[in-house]
Amino acid sequence: MANARRNTRVTTQSKRKLPRFRIAQRLSKTISSRINLGEELPVSQLFKIGWTVFLIIIYIYFQHNYDSLIRKIVNARTNMEEMRASYVTHQAKFMYASKQSEVTRKLNDEKIDKNLVPPTKLEVRP
């Protein structure tokens, strides 16, 4: 009775592994018939081919991500240089407009005279 139980366990375990190899064998037959190899591909070769294809897909995925990252970096760098140039231009215009000679020229255009009396200092007592 114990031997019968052991035999059934062995057969159920071997049945679990068989579908995997059956699928691989079917795939091997299909590939070999389409490529006209004449003989079947060994299952071990099929697994190696599958692993190689998987690695190639991973490589293509990472290469695509790397290229898109490079494009984003180039666009960000271009935008940063444009913003820096705009900042420098605006800063130069502001510095020129805040010079004493430019302020007096603008005040003369508006017909406002310079203040001849110096400002008085206010003191705050606690």
Secondary structure, 3 states (H helix, E strand, C coil): CHHHHHHHHHHHHHHHHHHHHHHHHHHHHHHHHHHCCCCCCCHHHHHHHHHHHHHHHHHHHHHHHHHHHHHHHHHHHHHHHHHHHHHHHHHHHHHHHCCHHHHHHHHHHCCCCCCCCCCCCCCCCC
